[in-house]
Amino acid sequence: MNRLLVCAVLLAGCQYDYDKLYEHASSDAGSTLTSTKLISKWIGNMPIDQDCIECAEAQCEAENAACSGDAQCLAYTECVGKTPTPTGQAACRAQFSTWVNADDVRARDLNGPYGQCVFRFRCAAQCTDDSELWCVGEYPLSNTSESSIPLSLYLVDAIDQMTPVQGANVRACAAQNPRECSETTVDATGVTDAKGFVKLKLPASFSRSFTGYLEITGSGRYPTLLKFSTAFATDTTQVVSVLGDASFKIALSAGSIKTDDTRGMLQLRMLGCQGAGVKGAFFSLSQPVEGSRTWYIVNALPKLEEVGTAAVGSGGIIDIPEGTVTANAKTSDGKLIGTVDAPVRAKFMTVVIYAPLNET
């Protein structure tokens, strides 16, 4: 089996003088950082250095030109550059939701097409290695006074992430019911369309945010529970890859991993401040469970070895009894960088998407 396929399976837009408009300076180790490109929006708002700036200027020129010529893209980029944390990005997605959802949402989500070029694709090594976790404990959790929170959810195939998942059933479930989904309103359930899209209204809990999880079934998918470590409180857009049933079983076989069908499993994805995968994260349960096992990607295959996450930030824990467990992500020196209370069901995979730990 193609090893890249196995790895993918288990990851689960007037004229301006732009040189003047984008120039931004900041102190960095005694030097002054400047740029006439869109990377200037992040200078001074997160720890980036000259190598990052030079890579962004050289490798993302086409995206810079395209976004600079689109007023909405430009405004969105300025927004996420000023607030480069998960809460800040969510607020920008809410403010520009019409633009984000109007075209290819995968390109416009998170940092927008320019920011994704820089921080996720072409300059990840130069721009995220030392700064992907800079915001841990440094940003607040948002909340709402509304009774529900709009969610625009796009499901894509985990192997071919350009392929939308049509016909999947999605339900919002209460946090206190890990073994059986219970949604509170009709608007909290739906079926994905030809674009893999479904619009839900998530019920706000007593903490004035959505603290539950999503149940995803049908359309040839392996039954999935989806849990985000960041509690939603504003209109947001999420793009999530989900596994096909057959591909999932092939991946386990290729990795020589056997699971207990009477128990459930976690697939854990640790993302950094800019939404890219975190390398070197280690996953564990707050209360150890006898018989459970942790896996990570080793040479593009899932292996039961304690090596920590590779650049995609993916790993997991298998053979967990049904119920609710607290799953933690830590650095090699034991620093907590993410935590979540996750539901576990037999014959389901619970996909947990971690954002860096917010203020506590």
N, C-alpha and C positions, 0 to 999 in steps of 0.2 A: 504493500500500500504506500502511496506517496506520503512522505513524512510531513511535507508542508500541509497536506490535507488534514492529517491527524492533528497537527498543531492548531489549524484553523477550527477544527471541530471542537476542541476543548478550550477555546478562549471563553469558550464560548464566544444694488447698483449705483450751465455757467462755467466757466473756466476759472481756475485758481492758480496762483503761484505755489505749487505744491512744495517747492523747496522751503518756502517760508512757513507754509501751513503746518508741516510735519516736523519741523526742527524742534528737538527737545533735548535738554541736557540734564545730566545727573552725575553725581560724584560716584566713582567706582575705584576703590583702592588708590585714591589720590589723583586719578585721571578724570577727564571729562568725556562722557559718551554722548555722541550725537549721531543723528541719522536724518536724511531727508526722505526716507521711505516709511512705510506704515509700521515697521518695527519700533519706531519712535514712540508709538502709543503705549508700549510696555516699559520703556526705559523709565526708571525711577519708581515703578509700581510693583516690580518683582526683581529678584536678583538675576540679571543677565549680564553678560560681559561682552567684550569686543569681538571675540570669536563668534558668538551667537549673532551679533549684529552683522558681521561680515558675511556669514553664511546666509542669513535672511536676505541681505541685499543682493547676493549673487545667485541664490538658488530659487528665489520666489519672486523674480521680477515680473513675470507674466501675471501672476496673481495680484501683485501690487498694482500694476497698471489697470487691470480689469476692475478691481475693487475701488481704486481711486476715481474711476469714471462712473461709478454707481453711487448715487447719493445715499441710498439706504444701506448699502454694504459699508460705505465709509463711516456712516453714523454708528452702525452696529460694531464695527471694528474698534472705533474710538471708545465705545461703551465697555466692551469686554477687556480692552487694554487697560482701562482705568481701574477695573475691578476684577483682576485675574484670580478669582477664587470660585469654588462651586456655587456659593450663594450669589455672588456677583454675576456669574454667567447665567444663572437661572433668572435673575432680575432682568438682564438684557434680553434673554429669549422671550420673556413676558412682554417687555416693552416693544419688541420688534417681531412679535409672533406672526403677523401677516406676511412679512418679508421672509422669515425663516421657513415658513411652510408653503411658500408660493412656488418654489422650484425644487431642486434636488436638496432635500433637507439634510442628507448626509454630508453635503459640502458646506451647508450653512449653519449646521448645529455647532455647539460649543464656541469656538473662537472665530467662526466664519471661515470662508475659503482661504483668506490670507493667513490667518492665525493657525489654521490646521496645517497648511503647507509648512509653516515654520516649526511649530511645536510637536506635530505628530508625524510628519512624513520626511521632509528633506533635511531638517536641521535639528532633529530630536537629540542627537548626540551632543551637539554644541549648545543647545538651549534648554535642555531639561535635566541632564544628568545631575547637576548640583542644585537644581531649583524645583524639582518636581514635588518636593514635600515642604517647601518653605512656608506654606500657609497653614501647616498643622497647628491647631489651637489658636489661630490668629484671625478667625472670621466668625461672625455670629450666625446662629440658626434663625431662619426667618419663620414668621407665623402669619396667620390671617384671621380676620374677623368674619370671613365668609363661612357658609356652611359646607361649601364644596370647592374643590380646586380643579380647574380644567387641565387635562393631560392629553397632549397629542402624541400618540405612540406609533412608531413605525417598527415593524418586525421584518428582519431580513434573515436570509439563510446564513448559517454560520460558516459554511464552506464557500459559497459564492455570495459574498455580501452585496453584490449588485442585484441579486434576485430577491424580490419582495415575497413575503409569506402571506398568501391569500387564503381566506377562509378559516383562519385560526380563531377560536373562541377565547375571549379575554374577559376576566371578571376581577373586580376589585374586592378584596377579602379583608375582613376585620383581623386585626393583629392577634386577638385573643383566641382565634380558632385555627390552629395549625393543621388539624386533621381534616377539616371540612370547611369549604369556602362559604362565607355568608356575606353577601353584599347588602348594602342598606338602601339603595335606590336603583331604579331601572336604568338610570343614566350611567351607572357604574359597571355596566356590562355591554359587550359589543362584539362584532365580528370584523376582522380585518378585510379591507377591500383589495382591489387589484394592485394597489400601490403598497400593500402591507400596512395600511393606515387604519387606525381606529381612534375615535375621540371619546374620552371618558370624563366623567365628573367624579373625582375622588372624594369620598366623604371625609370631612375634617374631624379629627378626634378632639378629645378634651384638651389636648396640648396645642390646639389651633393649627394643626398640620395633618397630613395623611401619614399615618404610622403603620398602615397595613402592608399587604403584599398583593401581587397580581397572580392569577391562575391562568395559564395558557395551555389549551388542549386542542386536539384536532389538527387537520391539515398536514398529517404525516409527521407531526412534531413529537419528540419525546415529551411526555407530560412534564410541565415545568411550572415552578413557582418562582416568581421574580420579586426580589427584595432589594430596595435601595437603602444605603446606609444614611443618606440625607433625607430627612422628612420633607416632603413637598408642601409648600404653602402658597405658591404663586403659579399662574398659568405657565406650563413648561412643555418642552418638546424633548422626547427621548427616542433615540434610535438604538434598538437592541437586537443582537443576533441570537437566534434560537436554533437548537439542534434538530435535525431530522432523526427519526427513530432508528432507521437503518444505519445511518452514518455514525450515530452514537455507539451502537453496538460494535461496529467495525473498529472504531477507535479504541474501545476498551480491549478488544481482542488483540489489536496490534500492540498495545502497551502491556499485554499480559496481566490485565487487571480483572479480577472477578469480584462481583458484588453480591451482597445478600439481599434477595428480593423482598425479604420481610422488613428491611430497613430502608432509609432514604439516604440521600447524598447531597453534598454542597459542591457547587462549582463557584469559586471565588475569584473575582476580578478586581485587583487593586489598581485604581487610577490615581494619578497625581493631580496637582492643582490645575494643570492645563488640559486634563482629560486624557493624557497619554498613559500607557501602562507603566507601572513602577517595577524596576528590577531590584531584587534583593529583599522582597517582602516574605515574611514567614507567617503561616496561618496556623491557628490552634483554637481549641474550644476552651472557654473559661473553666468549665468543669469537665475534666477528661472522661471520655466514654470508653468503656472496655470494648475492644473489638474494632473500634474505628481506626481508619488509616488515612494518612495525608499523602497527597501526590503533587508533583510539580512536573513541568516540562523539562526533559533531559534529552538533548540531541533530537528535538522536534517530536519526542514521544512522551506520553504520560508515564511517569515512573514513581514508584513508592519510595522515593529517596528524599532526605531532608536537605535539599540544596537551595531552597528559596525560589522565588519567581525569576523567570527570564524577563526579557524586555517587554513582553506582552502583559506581564503582571498577573498571569493566570495560574491557578492551582486548585486544590479542592480537598475535601474530606469525605470519605465514603463510609458506608455501614454505620449510620447513626440511627438510633431508635426514634420513632415518631414522637413529636412534641416540639417544643421551642428551645433552641440552644443559642448561647451567646458565642459568636465567632469573632475572633480578634485577628488583626493583622499587625505585625511588629517588624521592626528592623532587626538586623543581626545582633545588635547590642541590647535588644529588649525594649526599645522605645515603642510605645503604642501609637500607631498611626491610623488605625481604623477599627471600628467595632460595630456590631449590629446584632440584634435579636432576630434570629432567622427561623421560619417555620420549616419543619421536616415531615415529610410523608413517605410512606412506603411506595416504591415504584414511581417516585417523582424525583426530578432533579431540582434543587433549589439554587437558582442563580442569584448570587449576591454581588451587587456592583457597589464597591466601596468608593466613597469620596474621602479625601483626607479628613481626619478628625477635626471637628469645629471646636469653638470655644466650649469649655466645660466649667 
